Amino acid sequence: MNQNQTVSPAAWIGWDWADEHHDLFVQEATGKTESLRLANEPGAMHTWLKGLSDRLQQQPVTLCVEAGRSSVLAILEQYAFVRIYVLNPKSLTQFRQAVRPSGAKNDRLDCRLACQFIKNHSQELSAHVAQDPINRELSALVRLRRDLVNERTALANKLTATLKDYYPLALELLDHDTTTALAANFILKFPTLRAVQQAKLHKVRQFFAGQRCHLTEKLQGRLDQIAGATAVSTAPDWNNPYSFLAQTIAEQIKALVGRIKEIEERIAILSSQHPQQSLAKSLPGAGPALESRIMVALAGLPESAQRVAVRSGVAPQRVQSGKTCVMHLRYHKPQFLHQTWVEYAKSSTLHCDWASRFLQAKLAQGKTYYTAIRGLAYKWMRILCACAKNGTPYDEARYLQSLIKRNSPYAQFAEAA
């Protein structure tokens, strides 16, 4: 948001969004208050926001809205005079319980409490900052790709279970990989053992060749099993239902594989235009999928590594009361962002010698595996924050030399490397 954060707002707004309508409570600096309900339609929201802008003469307003998957945020970001605060639903719930111990709740009350909360406590919160278009689209696509890959995996597992029940030879021919377009096309063309045995062997070879699958000695050995394979059952009442189910799943997998490929192509285009591309590409162990996710995670940097660790849930949470102090995991965290850092830390141990030695040293100290991995993730955050601040890609040789120069306790890893 370009609006100067030090300017006193002309109004405070609590916005409670829902599926069919939105409840708003507006309190102007003059003391005037207003409660209203808007239909969940882009036209109605744009009309009201434009009218509010004209009424307040483009003076800044502070608006509080609960976090969630709603089009409200995309609409609000189009108005420069609106200073947006995205509130965790848990915060508003606890605030409501504090002022309404009886548990009374309704939408009009929620939006009024949200207005009161943001008016009195905005200094404790961070205003929402709109992402640049490239990072916004890339962020949505990498999440979508992950969801589709998970869905493909679930379908592949279901297809594997189905084939085991009536057509185990198909799993042998596909080398037990049912996640590919090759597997989907094979099931659609040869849905039963009888279908593949009735086809001439050279036709089956042509099928695999047409799917860009080279005829290796291993594949030829699997193809030789076709003629002598025994069916689980030759009864149509057993094979027909399972073959229908297998073909249905195969069609879904085929469609998903195609869409995932399209998304990956778009991700590659956006990644090539992202300002953090050179930094992400310089990281050891970050393949195309993790590179794009790290670019999204680095958006908005540089900032302190501690803030990045807290924001992603990698840093532990301190709970202190009197003489009691407990450190535990952050259970409420942005899961996808947390997974990005943890998965990269794990991947780096396979391609970076000092990262592998760091992990082994933590394990030798008695740390659990994931505690050690989170420690490594935090170390990468410190490195990447420094690289982003200087505008330089990661240089492993330079980093190892800096460890030795500063007499770091981890200099032994540098010397060993």
N, C-alpha and C positions, 0 to 999 in steps of 0.2 A: 504494500500500500504506500503511495507516494505522500499521503497526507502527513503533515508534521505532527508527530505524536505529542508534542508539548502544548498544542492548542486545546483549550478547554472545549469540550463538546457542547453543541447546541441542544443535544437531546441524547437520552439513553433509551435503548430499545431491547426488550426481551422478546425473543422469537421462539415459539414452540411449534415445530413442524409436525405434520401428520400426513397420513396417506391421502385424505380427501380435502383437508383444509389446514390453514395455519392460523394460530392465535398469536396476536401481538399486543404488547403493552408498551406505550410510548410515554416517556416523561421528559418534557422539555425543560431547559434550564430556567425558564420563567416560572416553573411549578405546575404548568398545565399538564394534565395526564389524559391519555386516551386508550381505550381498549377496542380492538377491532378483530375481525376474522376475515381472512382472505381465502378465496378458493385456490386449490392447488393447481393453478394454471399459470404458465409463464406470462401470458398477457396481463392477468390481474396483478401479478407481482411487479412487473415492469411499470405498469400504469401507476401503482401506488408509490413506488420508489421515485419515479420522475416527479410526481406531485409533491412528495416530501422534500425533494431537492429544491423545487421552486419555492415552496413555502418557507424553507429555512435559508434560502438564498445561498445554497452550496456550502453552508457552514458544516464542519465535520460533525458526525454523529457516531456514537459508540453503540455497537450492536452485539448482542450475545445470542448465540445459537448453539444448540446441542450438536455434538459430533454425530455423524451417521452418514449413510449413503443416501443422499438427497440432492436434488438439483438446486436446492436453495443456495448453496455456496457458489455454484457456478454463476448464478444470476447476480448475487451480491457483489462478486468480484468485479463486475462490469461498472460499478459506481464508485468513483474515486473518493467521494465525500464520506463513504461508509467505512468506519474503522471496525473490523470484524474480530471478534473473540470467539473461538470455537471451544466450547466448554465440554469437558468430560461428563457424560450423563451421571456418573457416580458422584461428582462434586455437587451437582444440583440436587440429587436425591438426598444427600446428607445435609445439605443446607435446608431443604424442605423439612426434613425430619427434626432439625434443630428448632425451627420456628413453628412447626406443626407436629408436636409429639403424638397427637392423636392418630396420625397417619392419613389425614384428609388429603385428597389429591384430585385435581382436575386441571384441564389444559389452561384455563384462564389464570389459575393460581400459579402454575408453573412459569408462564411467560412473565407474570408480574414479579415473581421471585428472581427470575433470571435477570430482569432489569435492575432490581435492587442489588443483586449480587455483583453485577458488572459495574454499577455506579460506585459501590463502596470498596471493591477489591480489585479493580482493573490493574492497579500498580503491582499486584502480586502475580499477574498473568502476562503471557506474551501474546501480542497481537498476531493475527493470522497474516501471513505473507503469501501472496499469490505466486505460484510457480510460473516460470517462463514456459511458453507453449511447447517447446521441444521436450523439456523435462516432464511436463505434465502428461503428454502423450506417451512418452517412454515409460514413465512410472506405471501408467494404466496397462500398457501392453505387457510389461514383464510380469505383472501380477496375473494378467489374463493368461499368459503363456503357462505360468506355473499351474494355474487352476485347470487348464485344458490338459496339460501333461498328467496331472493327478487323475483327471477323469479318464484319460486314455489308459492309464495304468490299472484303474479299477475295472474297466471293460476288458482289458487284456487278461486280468486274473479271472474274470468271469468266463471268458472264452476258453482259457486253459482248463478250468474246472469242467466245462461242458464237454470239451474234446476228450478228457480223461474218461468220461462216462460212456462214450460211444465210438470214439475215433482216435485212439491213442497214437496210431501211426502218423497222423498229421503233426503231432507235436514233435515226433522224431524227425520228420522231413523238414520242419521249420526250425529245428535246433532249439526247441522250447522257447522261442521268442515270438510272442503273439502281439507285440506292440507296433509292428511295422505294416506298411501298405502291402508288402509282399505277403504277409500272413493273411491279411484281409482278402486280398485277391485270390489267394490259393483256396481259402474256404469257400469263396463265392463260385469258383470254377470247379472245384472238386469237393463238394460238401459231405461226401460219404466215402467210406473205404471202397465200396462197390464202384463209385464213379471214377476214382483214381485207378483202380485195377482194370476197368474196362477201357480206359484210355491207353493208347499205345505209348510205350516208354519214351520214344523220341518226342512225343507231344508234351510229355511232362517235362523233359529236358528243355524243350523250346519255351515252355512257360517260364521256367526259372531264368533262362537266358534273356527272355523278354523283360524280366523284372530286374535286369542288370545284376544278376546273381551268377558269378562265375562258376563253371562246372569244375569244382575241385575234386580231388580224390575222396575227400571226406563226404562231399555231397553225393558223389557217385555211389559211395557205399550205402548211403541212406536210401537212394533211389532203388538200389538192388533189393531192398527189403520189401518193396511193394508187392511183387508177385507172390511171395510166400507168406504174407501177413494174414493173420486170422482175425476175423471180426469179433467184436464183443458179442454181437448178436446179429443174425441175418433177418430178424423179424422186422417188417416195416413199422409195426406199431411201437417199436423201440427206437428205430433210427430216424423216422420222419420227424417226430417232435423235436428231437435234439438237433437235427440238421437245420430245421427252420429257425431254432433259437440261435445256433451258431452263425447262420447267414445274417440274421438280424444284427447280432453283435458285430460281425465283420463289417457290415455296411456303416455302422456308427464309428468304428475304429478308422475305417478308410476316410470318412468325412473329417474326423478329428485330425488325422495325420496331415491332410491337405491344408486345413485351417492353421494348424501349428506351423507348417512350413511358410504360409503366407505371413503370419505374424512375425516369424523369425526374420523374414526378408525385410519387413517394415522396421523391425527393431534394428537391423543392421544399418539401414539408411539413417535412422534417427541417431544412432550411436556415432556414426561418422560425422554428424553435425554438432555433437554435444561438446561443451567446453572442457569437460573432464576426460575426454577420450584418451588423450596421450598418457595421462596418469593411470587410468584404468588398464590400458594395454601394456603398460610397463610392469605390471604386477605379476610375479611368478605364480603359476597355478591358476590364473583366472582365465577360463575359456570364454567363448563368445557369450554364453548364458550368464555367467557370473560377472563378466565385464560390464554388461549393460546394467545389471542390478547394482553394481558398485557405483556406476556413474550416477544413478538415481540417489543412492545413499550419500554420495558426496555433494549433492546439490545444496547450495546455501553455505558451503564452507568457503573460507576458513572460519572455524570457531574452535574453542578449546576441546581437546580430546576427551576431557572429563564430561563435558556437556553432550558430546556425541555418544559416549558410553552410556550416560544416563538416559538419553533420548531413545536409544536402541534397546535398552534393557540389559546390556552386557554388564554394566556396573552393578554390584550388589546394592541392596537397600539396607540402610541402618535404621533400626527401631530402638530408641533409647527412652527409658523412663526411670528416673531416679538413679539407682546404682546398677540397673539392668540395661544391658546393651546387646542387641541381637542383630547379626548380619544374615540376610537371607536373599534368595533370588527375587527379582522383580516379577511378580506373577502377572501384573497388569502392564503390558508392554505392546508396542507394535510388532506383532509376531513375524510378519514378513521381513521387516527391516532387521529384526534380531537374527532371523535365520540367515539372512544375507551375510552378515558379518561372521557368524559361527561357521557357516558352510565354506566361506572363503578361507578362514583360519585353518580349517581341516584340510582343504585342498592345498594350501601353501606348504604344509608339512611334507607333501609328496614331491615338491619341486624346488624347495628352498632349504638349503642345508642348515642355516642358523635357526630357522623356524622349527625344523625337526628336532634339533638339539635342545631348543628352548622347551619344547613339549616334553621330551624325555627327562630333562632336568626337573621340571615341575612334578612329573609323575614319581621321580625318585625321591622327591621331598614328601611324598605321601598324599599329594593332591589327587582328587578324582579326575577322570579323563576330561569331563566337560568343564570342571573348574579350570583345568590347565588350558583347555581350548579357549575359554572366555578370557583368560589372562593373555593368551597369544592374540586374540582378537583386539583386545585393548591396546596391545603393543603396536599392532598394525594401524589402529586408529591414530595413535600418536605420530606414527611415521607419515601417514597420509595427510593428516592435518598440517604437518610441517611442509610437505610437498605442495599441497594446495595453496598454502600461504605464500610460498616462494614462487609458485607458478612453474614448478619443474616436475618432470616425471621421476619415478622411483629409480634410483641407481644403487644397486646392491653393494657394489664395491665401495662407493662413497659412504654408504651407511655403515659398513663394517669398519672402515677406517675411522669414522667418527666415534664408534664405540671404543676403539683402542685409544684414540686421542683423549677422550674424556675419562679414561680409566673406569669405564662402566663395569658394573658387576657381571655384565653379560659379554664383556670383551673376550672371555675365553671362547665363546662361540665363534667370534670373528676370527680369532687366531687359529682355531681348529678348521674353520672354513678356508 
